[in-house]
Amino acid sequence: MAMHLSHLHEIVRHGEFSLRFVATDGEVVHLPRCVCSSFYSRGSTMNVKLCESGEVRKINRVTIVEVNGEEVYL
């Protein structure tokens, strides 16, 4: 099953999730446990906080390829 990118906010606002995205170097990065710390609905980015380290990463939403094991498409 796949999910459209426009439904991403519905998933991430409910707590912990896993995420895969494509980094600027082309590598697919897996974040197994994270929470959304901010989501800019008019922008193209979101900030996620990694549960294990507490690190916060800014992610361009169009680079997200999977959330909670479900493929994301544009």
C-alpha positions as CSV (number, residue, x, y, z in Angstrom):
1,M,0.0,0.0,0.0
2,A,1.2,3.5,-0.7
3,M,0.4,7.0,0.7
4,H,0.3,10.3,-1.1
5,L,2.7,12.9,0.3
6,S,-0.2,15.2,1.1
7,H,-1.3,12.8,3.8
8,L,2.0,12.9,5.6
9,H,0.9,15.3,8.3
10,E,-1.9,12.9,9.4
11,I,0.7,10.3,10.2
12,V,3.4,12.3,11.8
13,R,1.2,14.3,14.2
14,H,0.3,11.1,16.1
15,G,3.6,10.5,17.8
16,E,6.5,8.2,17.0
17,F,7.1,7.0,13.5
18,S,9.8,5.6,11.2
19,L,11.0,7.5,8.1
20,R,13.2,6.9,5.0
21,F,14.3,9.8,2.9
22,V,16.9,10.5,0.2
23,A,19.8,12.7,1.4
24,T,21.5,15.2,-0.9
25,D,24.2,12.7,-1.7
26,G,21.6,10.2,-3.0
27,E,21.9,7.9,0.0
28,V,18.6,6.6,1.5
29,V,18.6,7.4,5.2
30,H,16.5,5.4,7.6
31,L,15.3,7.0,10.9
32,P,13.7,4.1,12.8
33,R,12.2,6.1,15.7
34,C,11.4,9.8,15.5
35,V,8.8,12.4,16.2
36,C,7.8,15.5,14.3
37,S,8.9,18.6,16.1
38,S,7.6,21.1,13.5
39,F,5.7,20.9,10.2
40,Y,5.5,23.9,7.9
41,S,2.3,23.4,5.9
42,R,3.1,26.2,3.5
43,G,6.8,25.3,3.2
44,S,8.5,22.2,2.0
45,T,10.3,21.0,5.1
46,M,9.6,19.4,8.4
47,N,11.8,19.0,11.5
48,V,12.0,15.6,13.1
49,K,13.6,14.7,16.4
50,L,15.3,11.3,16.7
51,C,14.1,9.5,19.8
52,E,17.4,7.8,20.6
53,S,19.8,10.8,20.3
54,G,17.5,13.8,20.6
55,E,19.1,15.2,17.4
56,V,16.7,17.4,15.3
57,R,16.9,17.1,11.5
58,K,15.3,19.3,8.9
59,I,14.0,17.2,6.0
60,N,12.6,18.3,2.7
61,R,9.3,16.5,2.4
62,V,9.6,15.7,-1.3
63,T,12.6,13.5,-0.4
64,I,10.6,11.2,1.9
65,V,10.1,7.8,0.3
66,E,8.6,5.8,3.2
67,V,6.8,6.4,6.5
68,N,6.1,3.5,8.9
69,G,7.0,1.0,6.2
70,E,4.5,2.5,3.8
71,E,5.8,3.9,0.4
72,V,5.2,7.6,-0.1
73,Y,4.5,9.0,-3.6
74,L,4.2,12.6,-4.9
